[in-house]
Amino acid sequence: MTMQLNREAATGSPLSVAHVTESLGGGVVTSLARLTLRQVEQQMRVTLYFTRRDDTPATAELAGIFGTGVTLVEAPAGDTSMLAHAIWIMSKVRGEIATSADIIHFHSSVGGAFGRLALTGRRRKPASFYSPHGFSFLRTDYSPPVRQVYRVIESVLGRHGPSQLVLVSPSEAEVATRVLKMAHCFVVSNGVALDALPHREQRPADGLPIVAMVGRIAYQKAPWKFAEVARHFRGRARFLWIGDGETDEFAADLDDAGVEKTGWLSYPAAMAQLARIDILLFLTLWEGMPLAVMEAQSMGIPVVASNIVGNVDIVDDERTGFLVESVREAIDSVERLLSEEGLAERFSAEALAVRESRWSDVHLGVESAELYSGTLPAYTPSVRAARRAIIST
């Protein structure tokens, strides 16, 4: 299914859009792949400029993920420091991108900060937009002073910089308006390719239920919390981590709790693993709008997730899953899903009933075209049920 934007200027040349990021890994890869594919369907000419990090897919895999409609421009191999990445991004933005693109869309905090700085002071510059995909000042692995620095940077560049702020979830927009006090911002929510998701598999009658997490084994994903829940249910359920990571300490903790790990998988292989599970346990510490949760809900998989920005936009508490504040609440929620007759089936049915309207990526091309043309309405702040998850930042 493809939505098409009716453009009066159809006889003009295709809109040239340059996406710029220094964080092409994890969910950002999938998020940008879905966005750019839908933009290509809208006849935009799309280029992605990126720097490589340790979980960036190989070049050949990236080409397959983004397809032939997106031109990929990678920073030269060599120095992988933030400074080197910043210099490359600023050079590209001030040079070929500023002179050739109609639109520049920055992604991630570092790429967004240096990219916007590169445009500052230029008399002629393309229209520009910035999506943090999770604000850096929400990261609890940073000290309070460092988080405050990131908050100030976001506030100053948001109010006085050259770019419009575009968020991937309503709760992230709530942070922008209530915490950063932004006068206005826009929301183009993440979405998933529903037709690319496999059908959920039925568990064998004699098999243990499977509780899983999808993502990188890293501090953000709170693997120690997942391990604690796994210890509680040892022998009653299989616990599976779909993904891998570089931190030996976290990996050892998961091993000790009896958690199985798949290692890095291609997207289709990861989705095939996800289709076999009974519960997604997603106790992350900060997010923008996590695709793994959207994918699980789109398959009808009940989710137990931390009550934080992003998660609150996907999981309807006690209707399609549970939003929890602690490991104890997570254990109680998993217990209910495993033992309360009919509960998991009801949550699954509720999630499947809204999959097309809530989580499809079909809107991305049209809404981003409206964003770039200035016709997308700005986000209107609202009183949210999960407001504590937002204000506590």
C-alpha positions as CSV (number, residue, x, y, z in Angstrom):
1,M,0.0,0.0,0.0
2,T,1.4,3.4,-1.0
3,M,0.0,6.8,-0.2
4,Q,0.7,9.5,-2.8
5,L,1.0,13.2,-2.1
6,N,-0.7,15.4,-4.6
7,R,1.9,18.0,-5.4
8,E,1.0,21.1,-7.5
9,A,4.6,21.4,-8.6
10,A,4.6,18.0,-10.1
11,T,6.3,19.3,-13.3
12,G,9.3,20.6,-11.3
13,S,12.5,18.6,-10.6
14,P,12.4,16.0,-7.8
15,L,12.9,17.3,-4.3
16,S,16.5,16.6,-3.3
17,V,16.7,15.4,0.3
18,A,20.0,14.9,2.2
19,H,19.8,12.9,5.5
20,V,22.9,13.2,7.7
21,T,23.7,11.1,10.8
22,E,26.7,9.9,12.7
23,S,24.7,7.2,14.5
24,L,23.8,4.7,11.7
25,G,23.3,1.7,13.9
26,G,20.6,-0.2,15.8
27,G,17.1,1.1,15.4
28,V,18.3,4.3,13.5
29,V,19.1,2.0,10.5
30,T,15.6,0.6,10.3
31,S,14.0,4.0,11.1
32,L,15.9,5.7,8.3
33,A,15.4,2.8,5.9
34,R,11.6,3.0,6.3
35,L,11.6,6.8,6.0
36,T,13.8,7.0,2.9
37,L,12.0,4.2,1.1
38,R,8.7,6.0,1.5
39,Q,10.3,9.3,0.4
40,V,11.6,7.6,-2.8
41,E,8.0,6.5,-3.4
42,Q,7.1,10.2,-3.3
43,Q,9.6,10.8,-6.1
44,M,12.2,12.5,-3.8
45,R,15.9,12.2,-4.7
46,V,17.4,10.9,-1.4
47,T,21.0,10.8,-0.2
48,L,22.1,9.5,3.1
49,Y,25.4,10.8,4.6
50,F,26.7,8.8,7.5
51,T,29.7,7.8,9.6
52,R,30.3,4.2,10.7
53,R,30.2,2.9,14.2
54,D,30.8,-0.6,15.5
55,D,27.2,-1.8,14.9
56,T,26.7,-0.3,11.5
57,P,25.9,-3.0,9.0
58,A,28.5,-3.9,6.3
59,T,28.4,-1.8,3.1
60,A,26.8,-4.6,1.1
61,E,24.1,-5.2,3.7
62,L,23.4,-1.4,3.9
63,A,22.9,-1.3,0.2
64,G,20.3,-4.1,0.5
65,I,18.5,-2.4,3.4
66,F,18.2,1.0,1.7
67,G,17.7,-0.2,-1.9
68,T,18.8,1.4,-5.1
69,G,16.7,4.5,-4.7
70,V,18.9,5.9,-1.9
71,T,22.5,7.1,-2.5
72,L,24.8,6.2,0.4
73,V,27.8,8.4,1.2
74,E,30.0,7.1,3.9
75,A,32.7,8.9,5.8
76,P,36.2,7.7,4.8
77,A,37.6,4.9,7.0
78,G,40.2,5.9,9.5
79,D,39.8,8.0,12.6
80,T,36.5,7.0,14.4
81,S,36.6,9.7,17.1
82,M,33.7,12.1,17.6
83,L,35.9,15.0,16.5
84,A,36.8,13.3,13.2
85,H,33.1,12.5,12.6
86,A,32.1,16.1,13.4
87,I,34.7,17.6,11.0
88,W,33.5,15.3,8.2
89,I,29.9,16.2,8.8
90,M,30.5,19.9,9.0
91,S,32.6,19.8,5.9
92,K,30.0,17.9,3.9
93,V,27.2,20.1,5.1
94,R,29.0,23.4,4.4
95,G,30.1,22.1,1.0
96,E,28.3,19.8,-1.3
97,I,25.1,19.3,0.7
98,A,24.4,23.0,1.2
99,T,24.9,23.7,-2.5
100,S,23.1,20.7,-3.9
101,A,20.2,19.7,-1.5
102,D,16.8,21.3,-1.2
103,I,16.3,19.8,2.2
104,I,18.8,18.7,4.9
105,H,17.4,16.4,7.6
106,F,19.8,15.7,10.5
107,H,19.5,12.6,12.7
108,S,20.9,11.9,16.2
109,S,22.2,14.4,18.7
110,V,25.8,14.6,17.6
111,G,25.1,14.7,13.9
112,G,22.3,17.2,14.6
113,A,24.5,19.5,16.7
114,F,27.4,19.7,14.3
115,G,25.3,19.8,11.2
116,R,23.2,22.7,12.5
117,L,26.4,24.5,13.6
118,A,27.7,24.1,10.1
119,L,24.7,25.9,8.7
120,T,24.8,28.7,11.2
121,G,25.7,32.0,9.7
122,R,25.3,31.0,6.0
123,R,23.2,33.5,4.0
124,R,21.9,30.9,1.7
125,K,21.1,27.5,3.1
126,P,18.6,24.7,2.4
127,A,15.6,24.2,4.6
128,S,16.8,22.0,7.5
129,F,15.2,19.7,10.0
130,Y,16.5,17.8,13.0
131,S,15.4,14.5,14.6
132,P,17.3,13.4,17.8
133,H,15.8,9.8,17.9
134,G,16.0,10.0,21.7
135,F,17.4,13.1,23.4
136,S,20.9,12.7,24.8
137,F,20.0,14.5,28.0
138,L,17.7,11.6,28.8
139,R,20.6,9.2,28.9
140,T,21.1,7.9,32.4
141,D,24.6,6.6,31.6
142,Y,25.8,10.3,31.6
143,S,26.4,12.2,34.8
144,P,23.9,15.0,35.7
145,P,26.4,17.8,34.7
146,V,26.9,16.2,31.2
147,R,23.2,15.7,30.8
148,Q,22.7,19.4,31.7
149,V,25.2,20.4,29.0
150,Y,23.3,18.3,26.4
151,R,20.0,19.9,27.6
152,V,21.4,23.4,27.2
153,I,22.8,22.6,23.7
154,E,19.4,21.2,22.6
155,S,17.6,24.2,24.0
156,V,19.9,26.8,22.5
157,L,20.1,25.2,19.0
158,G,16.4,24.4,19.1
159,R,15.4,28.0,19.8
160,H,18.1,29.8,17.8
161,G,19.4,27.3,15.4
162,P,18.5,27.0,11.7
163,S,16.6,23.7,11.8
164,Q,13.0,22.7,12.7
165,L,12.7,20.1,15.4
166,V,11.0,16.8,14.3
167,L,10.3,14.1,16.8
168,V,9.5,10.4,16.2
169,S,6.9,10.1,19.0
170,P,4.3,12.3,20.7
171,S,6.0,11.7,24.1
172,E,9.3,12.9,22.7
173,A,7.5,16.0,21.5
174,E,6.1,16.4,25.0
175,V,9.7,16.5,26.3
176,A,10.5,19.2,23.7
177,T,7.6,21.4,24.6
178,R,7.5,20.9,28.4
179,V,11.1,20.3,29.4
180,L,13.0,22.2,26.7
181,K,10.1,24.8,26.4
182,M,10.2,24.7,22.6
183,A,7.5,27.0,21.1
184,H,6.7,24.5,18.4
185,C,7.9,21.2,16.9
186,F,6.6,18.5,14.6
187,V,5.9,14.8,14.9
188,V,6.5,12.2,12.2
189,S,6.1,9.0,14.1
190,N,8.2,5.9,13.5
191,G,6.5,3.1,11.6
192,V,7.2,-0.4,10.5
193,A,6.8,-2.3,7.3
194,L,3.8,-4.5,8.2
195,D,4.1,-6.6,5.0
196,A,7.7,-7.5,5.9
197,L,6.8,-9.0,9.3
198,P,6.4,-12.8,9.5
199,H,3.3,-14.3,11.0
200,R,3.6,-15.2,14.7
201,E,4.3,-18.8,15.3
202,Q,2.4,-21.0,17.8
203,R,4.4,-22.4,20.6
204,P,4.5,-26.2,20.8
205,A,2.2,-27.5,23.6
206,D,5.1,-29.1,25.4
207,G,7.5,-26.1,25.0
208,L,8.3,-23.5,27.6
209,P,7.1,-20.0,27.0
210,I,9.7,-17.6,25.5
211,V,10.4,-14.2,27.0
212,A,12.7,-12.1,24.8
213,M,14.5,-8.8,24.4
214,V,15.5,-7.3,21.0
215,G,18.5,-4.9,20.8
216,R,22.1,-4.3,21.6
217,I,23.5,-5.6,24.9
218,A,24.3,-2.2,26.3
219,Y,23.6,0.0,29.3
220,Q,20.6,1.7,27.6
221,K,18.9,-1.7,27.3
222,A,19.3,-2.5,31.0
223,P,20.4,-6.1,30.6
224,W,20.9,-6.5,34.3
225,K,17.1,-6.0,34.8
226,F,16.4,-8.5,32.1
227,A,18.7,-11.0,33.9
228,E,17.0,-10.4,37.2
229,V,13.6,-11.3,35.8
230,A,15.1,-14.3,34.1
231,R,16.5,-15.6,37.4
232,H,13.1,-15.4,38.9
233,F,11.5,-17.5,36.2
234,R,14.3,-20.0,35.8
235,G,12.9,-23.4,34.8
236,R,9.4,-21.9,34.0
237,A,10.3,-20.0,30.8
238,R,13.1,-19.5,28.3
239,F,14.7,-16.1,28.2
240,L,16.2,-15.0,24.9
241,W,18.2,-11.9,23.9
242,I,17.9,-11.2,20.2
243,G,21.1,-9.3,19.5
244,D,24.6,-8.9,20.9
245,G,27.0,-6.4,22.3
246,E,30.6,-5.6,23.3
247,T,30.3,-5.4,27.1
248,D,31.6,-8.6,28.7
249,E,30.2,-7.6,32.1
250,F,26.6,-7.5,30.8
251,A,27.0,-10.6,28.7
252,A,28.3,-12.5,31.8
253,D,25.3,-11.4,33.8
254,L,23.0,-12.7,31.2
255,D,24.9,-16.0,30.9
256,D,24.6,-16.4,34.7
257,A,20.9,-15.9,34.5
258,G,20.5,-18.6,31.8
259,V,19.6,-16.1,29.1
260,E,20.2,-17.4,25.6
261,K,21.7,-15.0,23.0
262,T,21.3,-15.1,19.3
263,G,24.2,-12.8,18.3
264,W,23.9,-10.2,15.6
265,L,21.2,-11.2,13.0
266,S,20.0,-9.7,9.8
267,Y,16.6,-7.9,10.1
268,P,14.6,-10.8,8.5
269,A,16.3,-13.3,10.8
270,A,15.7,-11.2,13.9
271,M,12.0,-10.8,13.0
272,A,11.8,-14.6,12.5
273,Q,13.1,-15.0,16.0
274,L,10.7,-12.4,17.3
275,A,7.8,-14.2,15.7
276,R,8.5,-17.3,17.9
277,I,8.3,-15.5,21.3
278,D,5.4,-15.2,23.8
279,I,6.4,-11.9,25.6
280,L,8.7,-9.0,24.8
281,L,10.4,-7.8,28.0
282,F,11.7,-4.3,27.1
283,L,13.1,-2.6,30.2
284,T,15.1,0.1,28.5
285,L,16.2,3.3,30.2
286,W,15.6,5.8,27.4
287,E,14.1,5.7,23.9
288,G,12.8,7.8,21.1
289,M,10.1,5.4,19.7
290,P,11.5,1.9,19.7
291,L,10.8,-0.1,16.6
292,A,11.2,-3.5,18.3
293,V,8.2,-2.7,20.5
294,M,6.2,-1.6,17.5
295,E,7.2,-4.8,15.6
296,A,6.2,-7.0,18.5
297,Q,2.9,-5.3,19.0
298,S,2.3,-5.5,15.2
299,M,2.7,-9.3,15.5
300,G,0.3,-9.5,18.5
301,I,3.0,-10.1,21.0
302,P,2.2,-8.8,24.5
303,V,4.9,-6.4,25.8
304,V,6.2,-5.6,29.3
305,A,8.0,-2.3,28.9
306,S,9.5,0.4,31.1
307,N,7.3,3.5,31.5
308,I,9.4,5.9,29.6
309,V,9.3,8.2,26.6
310,G,8.6,6.3,23.4
311,N,7.3,3.1,25.1
312,V,4.3,5.0,26.4
313,D,3.3,5.8,22.8
314,I,3.1,2.1,21.8
315,V,2.0,0.0,24.7
316,D,-1.5,0.6,26.0
317,D,-1.1,-0.3,29.6
318,E,-3.2,-3.3,30.6
319,R,-4.7,-3.5,27.1
320,T,-1.8,-4.6,24.9
321,G,0.9,-5.0,27.6
322,F,2.1,-3.5,30.8
323,L,4.1,-0.3,31.5
324,V,6.3,-0.8,34.6
325,E,8.4,1.3,37.0
326,S,10.6,-1.4,38.5
327,V,11.9,-5.0,38.1
328,R,9.4,-6.1,40.8
329,E,6.5,-4.8,38.6
330,A,8.1,-6.4,35.6
331,I,8.2,-9.8,37.4
332,D,4.6,-9.4,38.5
333,S,3.5,-8.5,34.9
334,V,5.3,-11.5,33.4
335,E,3.7,-13.7,36.0
336,R,0.2,-12.5,35.1
337,L,0.8,-13.1,31.4
338,L,2.1,-16.6,32.0
339,S,-0.5,-17.7,34.5
340,E,-3.7,-15.6,34.1
341,E,-6.0,-17.5,31.7
342,G,-6.8,-15.6,28.6
343,L,-4.9,-12.4,29.4
344,A,-2.1,-12.9,26.8
345,E,-4.6,-13.8,24.2
346,R,-6.7,-10.6,25.0
347,F,-3.6,-8.4,24.8
348,S,-2.6,-10.0,21.5
349,A,-6.1,-9.4,20.0
350,E,-6.1,-5.7,21.2
351,A,-2.7,-5.1,19.6
352,L,-3.6,-6.7,16.3
353,A,-6.8,-4.7,16.1
354,V,-4.8,-1.4,15.8
355,R,-1.7,-2.6,13.9
356,E,-2.7,-0.8,10.6
357,S,-3.8,2.4,12.2
358,R,-1.1,2.7,14.9
359,W,2.2,1.2,13.6
360,S,2.3,1.1,9.8
361,D,5.0,3.1,8.1
362,V,2.8,4.0,5.2
363,H,2.4,7.6,6.4
364,L,6.1,8.5,6.4
365,G,6.4,9.6,2.8
366,V,3.4,11.9,2.7
367,E,4.0,13.4,6.2
368,S,7.6,14.1,5.6
369,A,6.7,15.7,2.2
370,E,4.2,17.9,4.1
371,L,6.8,18.6,6.7
372,Y,9.3,19.8,4.1
373,S,6.7,21.9,2.2
374,G,5.5,23.6,5.4
375,T,2.0,22.1,5.4
376,L,2.4,19.6,8.2
377,P,0.7,21.0,11.4
378,A,2.9,21.6,14.4
379,Y,2.5,19.4,17.4
380,T,-0.1,20.4,19.9
381,P,0.9,19.7,23.5
382,S,-1.6,17.6,25.5
383,V,-2.1,16.3,29.0
384,R,-0.9,12.7,28.8
385,A,-1.8,9.7,31.0
386,A,1.9,8.8,31.3
387,R,3.0,12.4,32.0
388,R,5.2,11.4,35.0
389,A,7.5,9.5,32.5
390,I,8.0,12.8,30.7
391,I,8.2,15.4,33.4
392,S,10.6,13.2,35.4
393,T,13.3,13.8,32.8
